[in-house]
Amino acid sequence: MKLVIAATGASGTVYLQRLLDQIDATTNDIHLVLSGHAKQVAAQETDSLNVPPGVMRHPENDLNVPYVSGSARFDAMVIVPCSMSTLGRLASGSGENAILRAADVFLKERRKLIVVPRETPWSLVHARNVVTLLEAGAVVLPAVPSFYNRPRSVDDVVDTVVWRIIDQLGLPNPRAYRWKTDSAAEFGTQS
Ligand SMILES: Cc1cc2nc3c(=O)[nH]c(=O)nc-3n(C[C@H](O)[C@H](O)[C@H](O)COP(=O)(O)O)c2cc1C
């Protein structure tokens, strides 16, 4: 799968980290781009982002990359975490940086775009921007964890969101807890 993973300046660098940890960069073509604010938030929330070998990193303002053009064939893009600023600019059609331009391209080409907003509470502006993206075909997958698998660690909690992203991508997801099909509910999940 050819995949763009973008991170913007919402809290939740750990969602990005756990996603990178669980997608195979040797069998998937993964392009990673962080906004300037994503880097600032990451510095606040983690000692370092561990980017697996094989993942290609790109600057936020470099438009000389394949995924900002509809002519380059990519399968999916994930923005995780997605700030309400990026979500709003995307809803307005802005393509002012490579993340926004790529997401705009994925929408116009009807390719899978998954946005993972992290903000609470929402204003009406946030809600309306979310509706606009849903109407345009995006998958809006808020960073809202679940607890019915009895998570034991922060990573376990985070994974309840990350597994939904991996499912949406259609990638192998062997660790995912699945309601009424796994026995992990009593014992928590493996990290
Ligand atoms: C420590 C920190 C945490 C933040 N958390 C959030 C958040 O959870 N959600 C959000 O929408 N914005 C959050 N922001 C604000 C965004 O970083 C800010 O709106 C920024 O302009 C987003 O830029 P970007 O979308 O280009 O990355 C946070 C900022 C900081 C410094």
The ligand as an SDF file (V2000), in Angstrom:
LIG
                    3D

 31 33  0  0  0  0  0  0  0  0999 V2000
    0.9910   21.4950   23.6590 C   0  0  0  0  0  0  0  0  0  0  0  0
   -0.0660   21.8220   22.6430 C   0  0  0  0  0  0  0  0  0  0  0  0
   -1.1480   20.9930   22.5120 C   0  0  0  0  0  0  0  0  0  0  0  0
   -2.1520   21.2730   21.5830 C   0  0  0  0  0  0  0  0  0  0  0  0
   -3.2110   20.4250   21.4820 N   0  0  0  0  0  0  0  0  0  0  0  0
   -4.1560   20.6520   20.5400 C   0  0  0  0  0  0  0  0  0  0  0  0
   -5.2110   19.7140   20.4030 C   0  0  0  0  0  0  0  0  0  0  0  0
   -5.3130   18.7120   21.0960 O   0  0  0  0  0  0  0  0  0  0  0  0
   -6.1070   19.9230   19.3980 N   0  0  0  0  0  0  0  0  0  0  0  0
   -6.0190   21.0040   18.5610 C   0  0  0  0  0  0  0  0  0  0  0  0
   -6.8640   21.1220   17.6610 O   0  0  0  0  0  0  0  0  0  0  0  0
   -5.0180   21.9170   18.6890 N   0  0  0  0  0  0  0  0  0  0  0  0
   -4.0910   21.7640   19.6620 C   0  0  0  0  0  0  0  0  0  0  0  0
   -3.0550   22.6610   19.8000 N   0  0  0  0  0  0  0  0  0  0  0  0
   -3.0470   23.8690   18.9730 C   0  0  0  0  0  0  0  0  0  0  0  0
   -2.4320   23.6540   17.5780 C   0  0  0  0  0  0  0  0  0  0  0  0
   -1.0900   23.1980   17.7170 O   0  0  0  0  0  0  0  0  0  0  0  0
   -2.4680   24.9770   16.8070 C   0  0  0  0  0  0  0  0  0  0  0  0
   -3.8110   25.3090   16.4840 O   0  0  0  0  0  0  0  0  0  0  0  0
   -1.6140   24.9540   15.5570 C   0  0  0  0  0  0  0  0  0  0  0  0
   -1.7760   26.1710   14.8630 O   0  0  0  0  0  0  0  0  0  0  0  0
   -1.9590   23.7990   14.6360 C   0  0  0  0  0  0  0  0  0  0  0  0
   -1.1620   23.9160   13.4710 O   0  0  0  0  0  0  0  0  0  0  0  0
   -1.1140   22.7430   12.3780 P   0  0  0  0  0  0  0  0  0  0  0  0
   -2.5140   22.2730   12.1910 O   0  0  0  0  0  0  0  0  0  0  0  0
   -0.5650   23.3960   11.1710 O   0  0  0  0  0  0  0  0  0  0  0  0
   -0.1980   21.6880   12.9010 O   0  0  0  0  0  0  0  0  0  0  0  0
   -2.0520   22.4140   20.7580 C   0  0  0  0  0  0  0  0  0  0  0  0
   -0.9300   23.2440   20.8780 C   0  0  0  0  0  0  0  0  0  0  0  0
    0.0390   22.9500   21.8140 C   0  0  0  0  0  0  0  0  0  0  0  0
    1.2260   23.8690   21.9330 C   0  0  0  0  0  0  0  0  0  0  0  0
  1  2  1  0
  2  3  1  0
  2 30  2  0
  3  4  2  0
  4  5  1  0
  4 28  1  0
  5  6  2  0
  6  7  1  0
  6 13  1  0
  7  8  2  0
  7  9  1  0
  9 10  1  0
 10 11  2  0
 10 12  1  0
 12 13  2  0
 13 14  1  0
 14 15  1  0
 14 28  1  0
 15 16  1  0
 16 17  1  0
 16 18  1  0
 18 19  1  0
 18 20  1  0
 20 21  1  0
 20 22  1  0
 22 23  1  0
 23 24  1  0
 24 25  2  0
 24 26  1  0
 24 27  1  0
 28 29  2  0
 29 30  1  0
 30 31  1  0
M  END
$$$$
